[in-house]
């Protein structure tokens, strides 16, 4: 969880008042390396906003997965995983991220 920008600003302002990094880290309960990183970020970018988290799709491209499911609606997870070069659990997690639910409709042979 990222610290609030106001909290970061107060810590940097406390440093700017002439306090040491160690004393500031004790007061604000953050590590000295965090304070140094915030100082350098403020110097380089001019802001203290936390970095945006980037969602990475490594092996499974969501558009390709959706297309594959449309073309092969009855494929098993292991078959899909073999096609994408990953594990069946990775396919299952990708389905959950994309909010894809699958239910196979089996034909039951009558009596």
C-alpha positions as CSV (number, residue, x, y, z in Angstrom):
1,X,0.0,0.0,0.0
2,X,1.4,3.4,-1.0
3,X,1.7,6.3,1.4
4,X,-0.6,9.3,0.9
5,X,1.0,12.3,-1.0
6,X,0.3,14.6,2.0
7,X,2.1,12.2,4.3
8,X,5.1,12.1,2.0
9,X,5.0,15.9,1.7
10,X,5.0,16.3,5.5
11,X,8.0,14.0,5.8
12,X,10.0,15.8,3.2
13,X,9.1,19.2,4.7
14,X,10.3,17.9,8.1
15,X,13.6,17.0,6.4
16,X,13.8,20.4,4.8
17,X,13.5,22.1,8.2
18,X,16.9,20.8,9.1
19,X,16.1,17.5,10.8
20,X,18.1,14.4,10.1
21,X,17.0,11.5,7.9
22,X,17.2,9.1,10.8
23,X,15.1,11.3,13.2
24,X,12.5,11.9,10.4
25,X,12.4,8.1,9.8
26,X,11.6,7.5,13.4
27,X,9.0,10.2,13.6
28,X,7.2,9.2,10.4
29,X,7.9,5.4,10.9
30,X,9.3,4.9,7.4
31,X,12.8,3.6,6.5
32,X,15.6,5.9,5.7
33,X,15.9,4.5,2.2
34,X,12.2,5.4,1.6
35,X,12.9,9.0,2.6
36,X,15.9,9.1,0.3
37,X,13.8,7.7,-2.5
38,X,11.1,10.3,-1.9
39,X,13.7,13.1,-1.9
40,X,15.2,11.9,-5.2
41,X,11.7,11.4,-6.7
42,X,10.8,15.0,-5.8
43,X,14.1,16.3,-7.2
44,X,13.7,14.3,-10.5
45,X,10.0,14.6,-11.2
46,X,8.9,17.5,-9.1
47,X,6.1,15.4,-7.5
48,X,5.6,12.8,-4.8
49,X,2.8,10.7,-6.4
50,X,3.2,7.0,-6.1
51,X,4.0,5.1,-9.3
52,X,1.1,3.5,-11.2
53,X,1.0,-0.2,-11.0
54,X,1.3,-1.8,-14.4
55,X,-0.7,-4.9,-15.1
56,X,1.4,-7.3,-17.1
57,X,0.0,-10.0,-19.3
58,X,3.0,-12.2,-19.7
59,X,2.1,-15.2,-21.9
60,X,-1.6,-14.9,-22.1
61,X,-2.9,-12.0,-24.3
62,X,-6.5,-11.3,-23.2
63,X,-7.8,-10.6,-26.8
64,X,-6.2,-13.8,-28.1
65,X,-7.7,-15.8,-25.2
66,X,-11.2,-14.5,-25.9
67,X,-10.9,-15.3,-29.6
68,X,-9.6,-18.8,-28.8
69,X,-12.6,-19.4,-26.5
70,X,-15.0,-18.2,-29.2
71,X,-13.5,-20.6,-31.7
72,X,-13.1,-23.5,-29.3
73,X,-15.9,-23.2,-26.7
74,X,-15.6,-26.8,-25.5
75,X,-11.8,-26.8,-25.0
76,X,-10.5,-28.0,-21.7
77,X,-8.1,-25.9,-19.6
78,X,-5.2,-28.2,-20.4
79,X,-5.8,-27.8,-24.1
80,X,-6.0,-24.0,-23.9
81,X,-2.8,-24.0,-21.7
82,X,-1.0,-26.1,-24.3
83,X,-2.0,-23.6,-27.0
84,X,-0.7,-20.6,-25.0
85,X,2.4,-22.4,-23.6
86,X,1.5,-22.0,-19.9
87,X,-0.2,-24.0,-17.1
88,X,-3.9,-24.7,-16.8
89,X,-3.9,-22.8,-13.5
90,X,-2.6,-19.7,-15.4
91,X,-5.5,-20.0,-17.8
92,X,-8.0,-20.3,-14.9
93,X,-6.6,-17.2,-13.3
94,X,-6.8,-15.4,-16.6
95,X,-10.4,-16.4,-16.9
96,X,-11.0,-15.0,-13.4
97,X,-9.3,-11.7,-14.3
98,X,-11.4,-11.4,-17.4
99,X,-14.5,-12.5,-15.6
100,X,-15.1,-15.4,-18.0
101,X,-17.1,-18.2,-16.6
102,X,-17.5,-21.5,-18.4
103,X,-20.0,-24.2,-18.0
104,X,-20.0,-27.2,-20.2
105,X,-23.3,-28.5,-21.2
106,X,-23.1,-32.3,-21.3
107,X,-25.8,-34.2,-23.1
108,X,-27.2,-36.9,-20.8
109,X,-28.2,-40.0,-22.6
110,X,-31.8,-40.7,-21.8
111,X,-33.1,-44.0,-20.2
